[in-house]
């Protein structure tokens, strides 16, 4: 009986190793908004990325994240999704904008002061 259990464990280990090897040769790309795209250019719903590994909705390793798109379809989908992503604004403050806002504020205060004075002829 022990030999049979060892045999089953060995079979499972081989199966796990084959699945891991297959997953390591399956590449995905990630878009700017965090979506995962497969080699056929399909957006994979429920897939997540941890490090450079890609997992399905059940948490099973299904592939690795490619540094660059491996197929033209993948590249096109990533490009389209990145174009849809909103630009990141508000990270940097432009000093010209701040100076301009101060000048506009001072100018409006001076105008209000001039309106308050009545011209007497």
C-alpha positions as CSV (number, residue, x, y, z in Angstrom):
1,X,0.0,0.0,0.0
2,X,2.9,2.4,0.8
3,X,4.4,1.7,-2.6
4,X,1.1,2.7,-4.2
5,X,0.9,6.0,-2.2
6,X,4.5,6.8,-3.2
7,X,3.6,6.1,-6.8
8,X,0.6,8.4,-6.7
9,X,2.7,11.2,-5.1
10,X,5.3,10.8,-7.8
11,X,2.7,10.9,-10.5
12,X,1.2,14.1,-9.0
13,X,4.7,15.6,-8.7
14,X,5.4,14.9,-12.4
15,X,2.0,16.4,-13.3
16,X,2.7,19.6,-11.3
17,X,6.1,19.9,-12.8
18,X,4.7,19.6,-16.3
19,X,2.0,22.3,-15.6
20,X,4.6,24.6,-14.1
21,X,6.9,24.2,-17.1
22,X,4.0,24.8,-19.5
23,X,3.0,27.9,-17.5
24,X,6.6,29.2,-17.6
25,X,6.5,29.2,-21.4
26,X,3.1,30.9,-21.7
27,X,3.6,34.7,-21.8
28,X,1.2,37.5,-21.0
29,X,1.5,41.3,-21.1
30,X,0.1,43.8,-18.7
31,X,-1.5,47.1,-19.7
32,X,-1.1,50.5,-18.0
33,X,-4.5,50.0,-16.3
34,X,-3.5,46.6,-14.9
35,X,-5.4,44.4,-17.4
36,X,-3.7,41.1,-18.5
37,X,-3.5,40.3,-22.2
38,X,-2.6,36.8,-23.6
39,X,-0.6,36.1,-26.8
40,X,-3.8,36.1,-28.9
41,X,-4.6,39.6,-27.8
42,X,-7.5,38.7,-25.5
43,X,-8.0,40.5,-22.2
44,X,-8.0,37.9,-19.5
45,X,-10.7,38.7,-17.0
46,X,-9.9,37.7,-13.4
47,X,-6.2,37.1,-14.0
48,X,-3.8,38.8,-11.6
49,X,0.0,39.5,-11.6
50,X,2.3,38.9,-8.7
51,X,5.9,39.8,-9.5
52,X,6.3,38.5,-13.0
53,X,4.0,35.5,-12.6
54,X,0.4,35.5,-13.9
55,X,-2.4,33.7,-12.0
56,X,-5.9,32.8,-13.0
57,X,-9.1,33.5,-11.0
58,X,-8.5,30.4,-8.9
59,X,-5.0,31.4,-8.0
60,X,-3.3,28.8,-10.3
61,X,-0.1,29.8,-12.0
62,X,-0.8,30.1,-15.7
63,X,2.2,31.9,-17.1
64,X,4.8,34.7,-16.8
65,X,4.7,38.3,-17.7
66,X,6.7,39.1,-20.8
67,X,9.0,42.1,-20.9
68,X,7.8,43.0,-24.4
69,X,4.8,41.8,-26.4
70,X,5.4,38.4,-28.0
71,X,2.9,38.7,-30.8
72,X,1.5,41.4,-32.9
73,X,-2.1,40.8,-31.6
74,X,-0.8,41.2,-28.0
75,X,1.1,44.4,-28.9
76,X,-2.0,45.9,-30.6
77,X,-4.3,45.1,-27.7
78,X,-1.8,46.5,-25.2
79,X,-1.4,49.7,-27.3
80,X,-5.2,50.1,-27.5
81,X,-5.7,49.6,-23.8
82,X,-2.9,52.0,-22.9
83,X,-4.5,54.6,-25.1
84,X,-7.7,54.3,-23.2
85,X,-6.0,54.7,-19.8
86,X,-6.5,58.1,-18.2
87,X,-3.4,60.3,-18.0
88,X,-1.8,60.7,-14.6
89,X,-2.3,64.3,-13.6
90,X,-1.7,66.2,-10.4
91,X,1.6,64.5,-9.7
92,X,3.7,67.5,-10.6
93,X,3.0,71.1,-9.7
94,X,4.0,73.6,-12.4
95,X,5.6,76.7,-10.9
96,X,4.3,78.8,-13.9
97,X,0.8,77.9,-13.0
98,X,1.3,79.0,-9.4
99,X,2.8,82.3,-10.4
100,X,0.1,83.0,-12.9
101,X,-2.6,82.3,-10.3
102,X,-1.0,84.7,-7.9
103,X,-0.8,87.4,-10.6
104,X,-4.4,87.0,-11.5
105,X,-5.4,87.2,-7.9
106,X,-3.4,90.4,-7.3
107,X,-4.8,91.9,-10.5
108,X,-8.4,91.2,-9.5
109,X,-7.8,92.8,-6.1
110,X,-6.4,95.9,-7.7
111,X,-9.4,96.1,-10.0
112,X,-11.8,95.8,-7.1
113,X,-9.9,98.6,-5.2
114,X,-10.2,100.8,-8.3
115,X,-13.9,100.2,-8.6
116,X,-14.4,101.2,-5.0
117,X,-13.1,104.7,-5.6
118,X,-15.4,107.0,-7.3
119,X,-14.1,109.5,-9.7
120,X,-15.1,113.0,-8.6
121,X,-15.0,115.7,-11.3
